[in-house]
Every structure is written in C-alpha cells, then in structure tokens.
Amino acid sequence: IIRHVGDIGRMVDEFSSFARMPQPVMRDEDVEDIAKQALFLHEVAHNHVTFDYDSALSGPITLHCDRRLVAQAVTNLLKNAIESIDGKREEGGFGPDDMGNVSVSIVRHDGWLDLRVADNGKGLPDAERHKLTEPYVTTRSKGTGLGLAIVKKIMEDHRGEILLEDNLDAASQPNGAVVTLRFPSGVGAVVTHVNDGEGAVLKAV
C-alpha cells in the first residue's frame, strides 16, 4: 500500500507540473552549475550507476534561461536515463560486473550550446519515436508519459529543441540513448543528450 501510494503521489506531481507550467523568468545563469547540481543529486541517490561530467569549454558557461525550468528538464532526462538502465538490468542486459553509466557533457557549436546526458540503458524504440514527447506517451508500465512532454514545453518556452538519438558504441551499434536540449545562443544554449539505446531526433521548436 505504501509503495502504491508513493507511485500515485509521483504521478500527481507530474500531472500538476504539466498542467501548471509557469512562465519562464529569464536570467543569465551558469548552465554548467545547473547540470552539475542535477547530476550530483542523482549520483548520491543511485550508487549502482556511474556518473561522469565533461566539458571542453573554459570559464563560466552562461545561458539566458529560467534556471528552475532548465534544471527540471535536465533532471527529467537524468531520471529517464537511470530508469532505462534499471530496465535493461531487470531484463538481463547487463552482466554481473557491468555498471550502468550516465554521462553529461557540454559542447558549443554553430551558435548552439549542447548539454549532453548519455546512458547505456535500454535505448529508444524504433517505431514512432517522434511521439515520445507527446503527453501520455510512455514505454514504461508505470510511466505517466509526461516527463519528456514537460521537457518539450520547457524547450519551446526557451525557443529551443529536443533531439532524441541513439547512443552508439565503438562498433557504431546502439547502446543507449542520447537526448539533446538545444537552445539558440542568443536566447539560451544547451543540449542534453540521454544515451539509452536506439536513436531518434525530435525537434520542439
């Protein structure tokens, strides 16, 4: 009963978040700090997953954005990545000594700033990936289908886009997913990649 009440509580929170999305309050924020704080919170809570952060950029990485909303978007993607890893482990996709991995990186290119969250989980479905950011579409039995829908709305408010792609291993085979939040450099510049398996590219402009 306690477990089911907890599940219901989380569902209510997601429905409330989706129904009451606030108007963004834009300020210049350190996007590296946003990403690292979200990563740290998950690292503390999930000791069965390794977490990495990498950025080739030096100095403060400034993004004109709503800090709370961008943090929520990154958190949703990290949560999806971890759940994908857990799902793969439950299905026997990892050996006894294999670790799930989530990596976050920030890259700037062609007027965009990409913040990437990559994992080696189950991956994305091949069919109709473009629907994954629609409300109530989910691949998990207990999912609400609102996590990526919330991220898409946040990206729309920031005039950005969300990209879903395969995470490819050294042999160019899918091994996880990459989800990208992409903000134009004049408004905000972030791309978040969640690597969990099978690729997709979705734009939320």
N, C-alpha and C positions, 0 to 999 in steps of 0.2 A: 504493500500500500504506500509506504514512504517513497519507494522508488517511482511508482506511477504518479504520485503527487508531484514529485520533483520534475518528471517529464512534462506533466501538464503545465507546471509553473514556467518552465523554459519555453514551451510553446506559446503561452500567453504573452511572455516577454517579447517574443519575436513578432507576434501579431501586433502588439502595441507599438513596437519600434517601427514597423512598416506603415501602420495607419497614422502615426503621428510624427512623420519625418519633419524635423524643424528646418526652417530656412537657414542656409549656411551663413555664418558670420566670418568673413574673410579677413585674415591677417597673415603677415609674413611669419612662417613657422619653420623650425628646423625639422625637416622631414626625416633625417637620419635619427634624431632623438625620438620621434613618433614611432618609427619602425623598431628601434632597439627596445623601447619600453614595452611594446606589444609582444615582441619576441621573448623578452625576459620573463614576463608573466606566464607564458606558456612553457618556457623552459623549466621554471620552478615546479609547475604542476604535472609535467609529463617526463619523468626520468627514464622512460623506456624509448625515448626519441632523442636523437642528437640534433642540435640546432647550431647553425652557422650563420655568421653575418659577414658580408664582404662588400667593400665599395672602393673603386679606384679613384673616386673623387676626393679632393683635398679641401679642407676648410668647411665651414658651415654650408649645408645644402638647403637652401631656402626655397620654400614652396608657399605661394599665396593661396591659402586654403582655410577651411574650417577644421581646426586641429581635432576636435572631438569626432567629427564625422569621418575624417580620414583614418583616425585611429580605429574607429568602428569597422571601417572597410577592411583594413589590414587584419584586425582581429578575426573577422568573419572568414577571411581567406586562410589564416593560420588554423582556425578551428576546423575548416573543411579538410585541410591537408592532414591534420592529425587523425581525423575520423577516417580518412581514406587509408592511412597507414594501418590503423586499427582494424579496418575491414579486411585489408589484404592479409594481415596476420591471422585473423579468425578463419580465413579461407585456406590457410596453409601456404600463403605466398612467400613467407619468409622462412629461412632455415632457423634452427635453434640459436645460432650465434649471430644472426643478421639483425641489424638495427634499422629502424625507420629513421629517415633523415628529412629535415626541413631546413632549407637554406634561404636566406634573404639577402638580396644584393640591390644596389642602386647604380644605375647606368644612365648617362646622359647622351643623347644622340638626336641629330636632326631637329632640334628645337623641342625635344621631349626629354623628360626625366623618367626613367624606368626604375621602379622599385619591385624587385622580383622575389617572390616566395616560391620555392621549388620543393617538391616532395617526391618520394619514391613509393607512393601508395598504389591504390588500385587503378588509378587513371580515370579518364573521362570516357563516357560511352561514345561509340562511333555514330550512332543514329541520332539525328536531331539535336546535336549539341547546342545549336543556336537557341534552343528553347530553355536551356538551363538557367538563364537569368530571368525567365518569366516567373511571376508569382505562382507558388504552389506546385512547381515542377521540381521533383527531387528523385534521386536514385537510391535514397536510403529509406528503409522501412519506417523509421521513426523521425524522418526529416519533415520539416514544415514546407520546404521549398521556398523559404523567404530569405535565406542567407545571402544568396547571390542577387536576388531581386533588390534587396536593400543596398548592396554594393553598387548595382547598376544605377539606382536612383541617386546615390551619392555622386557617382561619376557624372551623371547627367547634370547635376547641380554645379559641378566643377568644370563643365564643358569638356569632359574627358571621355575616355572609352575604356571598356574592359575587354581584354583578349584572353581567350582560353586556348591553350595549345598543349601538345604532348611534351613531356619531358623525355628527351632521347638520351639513351646511354651511349657508350663509346662505339657500339656497333650500329648506331642510328636506329635502335629499336625502342619503342615506347616503354618507359619505366617510370611512370608517374605523370603528373600534370603540371602545367605552367599556367598560372593565371596572372594577367597583367592589368594593373590600373594605370592608365596613361592620361596625364594632364598636359595640356599645351603649356609651353614655358612661360607664356605671358600671363596665364591665369593660375597655373599650378603645374607641376611636372612630376608625376610619379607613375611608375608602372609596377604592378605587383604580380609576380608570377607564382602560381602554386603548381608544382610539378607533381601530378599523381597518376599520370599514365597515358592517356590517349588524347590526341590534340584536338583543339578547336580554336577558332578565332571568332570572337564575338565583339561587336562594337556597340557601345552605348552612348552615342553622341546625341 
